[in-house]
Amino acid sequence: MEVEETGTTFQENAMLKATEYYSHSNIPTLADDSGLIVNTLNGAPGIKSARYAGNNATDQENRDKLLSKLADTPTNMRKAMFVCVIAIITKPNEIKVFQGTIQGSIANKETGEMGFGYDSIFIPENDTRSMAQLTGPEKIKISHRGIALRKTSNWFKNSRILN
């Protein structure tokens, strides 16, 4: 089952998915939404990151469209941020939300073989390598998903949900 992402923010979409899945299972449910925000593009691709070049676009088509849009944009104007929002619903009307972000910029060309999505064109702040050039442990330490998951994990550890 796939939930239609009709929200206008990552948080709204994560909450929509968690609520819908919970309504079918009646057990604590976790869902996420994530994407890339590029400042000079007024936040695009944003919540449409996976569909930036169209509903059935490939990761390559999405990257190509983004690089094309930024073709004449100077390096200092290519600031970007990955966002991941995780929503957990434990019972009706009880939703917890956790967010992770990573600041960086969009490269002029793709580099690296690891990762997926926009990883090969996203350069994390204070690094010269793309996310696709980082090792797994390096990436999880700084990634938007890693940060959101650690916040979620800490909440689970301190809650009575799993006891």
SVG drawing of the C-alpha trace seen along z (x, -y; Angstrom):
<svg xmlns="http://www.w3.org/2000/svg" viewBox="-8 -33 46 38">
<polyline fill="none" stroke="black" stroke-width="0.4" points="0.0,0.0 1.3,-3.5 0.0,-6.6 -0.5,-9.7 1.8,-12.5 -0.6,-15.4 1.1,-17.4 2.9,-20.6 5.9,-19.8 8.0,-16.9 6.4,-16.8 2.9,-16.7 3.8,-13.9 5.5,-11.8 2.5,-12.3 0.0,-11.4 1.9,-8.1 2.3,-7.2 -1.4,-7.8 -2.6,-5.9 -0.4,-2.9 -1.4,-2.9 -5.1,-2.9 -4.5,0.4 -2.4,2.0 -3.3,0.5 0.3,1.0 2.9,-1.7 3.9,-2.9 6.9,-4.8 7.0,-6.6 9.3,-9.2 9.6,-11.8 12.8,-13.3 14.3,-15.3 16.6,-18.0 16.1,-21.8 18.1,-24.1 18.0,-27.7 18.4,-29.4 15.5,-27.3 13.2,-28.6 13.3,-25.2 12.9,-23.0 13.0,-20.1 11.7,-19.9 8.8,-17.5 8.9,-16.5 12.5,-15.4 11.8,-11.9 9.5,-13.2 11.4,-16.3 11.7,-15.4 8.3,-13.7 6.2,-11.1 8.2,-8.1 11.6,-9.9 14.8,-8.0 17.3,-9.3 19.5,-10.2 16.8,-12.2 16.2,-14.1 19.9,-14.9 20.1,-15.9 17.2,-18.3 18.7,-19.8 22.1,-20.3 20.5,-21.8 18.5,-24.3 21.8,-25.3 24.0,-25.4 24.6,-29.1 24.5,-29.4 27.8,-30.3 29.3,-27.9 28.6,-30.2 24.9,-30.3 24.4,-26.5 23.6,-26.1 21.4,-23.1 20.1,-21.0 18.9,-17.4 15.9,-16.9 14.5,-13.8 11.3,-13.8 10.2,-10.7 6.8,-10.5 5.8,-7.9 2.2,-7.2 1.7,-5.1 -2.1,-5.5 -4.8,-7.7 -3.8,-11.4 -0.4,-10.7 2.3,-11.5 5.9,-12.2 8.0,-13.9 11.8,-13.9 13.9,-15.8 17.4,-15.5 19.1,-17.9 22.5,-18.3 23.7,-21.5 25.8,-21.5 25.9,-22.6 25.3,-21.2 28.3,-20.3 28.8,-21.2 29.0,-17.5 28.4,-14.0 31.2,-12.3 31.2,-9.0 29.6,-5.6 27.9,-5.1 24.5,-6.2 21.4,-7.0 19.2,-9.9 21.1,-13.2 24.1,-11.8 26.5,-12.1 25.9,-15.9 25.5,-16.9 28.7,-18.1 28.3,-18.2 29.4,-21.4 33.0,-21.3 33.9,-18.5 35.1,-18.4 33.6,-15.0 30.1,-14.2 27.8,-12.0 28.4,-9.3 32.1,-9.4 31.7,-8.9 32.0,-5.5 28.9,-4.0 30.0,-4.9 31.0,-8.4 27.6,-9.0 25.4,-7.7 27.3,-9.9 26.4,-13.1 23.4,-12.3 19.9,-13.7 18.5,-10.2 21.1,-9.2 20.4,-12.2 16.6,-11.7 17.0,-8.0 19.3,-8.7 16.7,-11.1 14.0,-8.5 16.1,-5.8 16.8,-8.0 13.1,-8.7 12.3,-4.9 14.9,-4.2 13.4,-6.7 9.7,-5.8 7.7,-2.9 6.6,-1.9 8.9,1.1 8.7,2.2"/>
</svg>
